[in-house]
Amino acid sequence: MTSEHVFVASLPDLVEASEYAAHPRGGLVRLRITVTESGIELLGDGLRPEAVESVLEALGGGTMEQMLCG
């Protein structure tokens, strides 16, 4: 399944800037799963966007909301 990317103004942080030094290779990924009336929401955050996208793709893809960081 191919994912659609939608850019949004903000998303909650699951990884704090203070954690970056402890993961110099960028492998930290955190997930938050929420059950809602309309289904399951999966929020992913990580040091490298590719790692988060890989996890979400492996779980079935779908629409991915993403922030432009800078």
C-alpha positions in Angstrom: 0.0 0.0 0.0 1.3 3.4 -0.9 1.0 6.2 1.6 -0.3 9.7 0.9 1.7 12.5 2.6 -0.3 15.5 3.9 1.6 18.5 5.5 0.2 20.0 8.7 1.1 23.0 10.9 1.9 20.9 14.0 2.0 17.5 15.5 2.8 16.5 19.1 6.5 15.7 20.0 7.2 12.2 21.3 11.0 12.7 21.2 12.6 15.5 23.2 15.7 17.4 21.9 17.6 16.3 25.0 17.4 12.7 23.9 19.3 13.2 20.6 22.7 12.8 22.1 21.9 9.4 23.5 21.0 8.1 20.0 23.9 9.4 17.7 22.9 7.0 14.9 19.4 8.4 14.9 17.6 5.1 15.5 15.1 6.3 18.1 11.5 6.0 17.0 8.5 6.4 19.4 4.9 5.5 18.6 1.6 6.4 20.3 -1.5 4.4 19.5 -4.9 5.9 20.2 -8.2 4.2 19.6 -10.9 6.7 18.5 -14.5 6.5 17.4 -13.4 6.5 13.8 -10.6 4.0 14.1 -7.0 3.8 15.2 -4.6 6.8 15.2 -0.9 6.1 15.1 1.5 8.9 15.9 5.1 8.4 15.2 8.1 10.5 16.0 11.8 9.9 15.5 15.2 11.4 14.9 15.1 10.4 11.2 12.0 10.8 9.1 12.9 7.7 7.0 12.8 5.5 10.1 9.4 6.7 11.2 8.0 6.3 7.6 9.4 2.7 7.4 7.6 1.7 10.6 4.3 3.3 9.4 4.6 1.7 6.0 5.2 -1.7 7.5 2.0 -1.3 9.6 -0.1 -0.7 6.5 0.6 2.8 5.2 -2.4 5.1 4.6 -2.4 8.9 5.0 0.6 10.2 6.8 0.5 13.7 8.3 3.9 15.3 8.3 5.3 18.7 9.5 7.9 20.7 7.6 10.7 21.2 10.2 13.1 24.0 10.0 
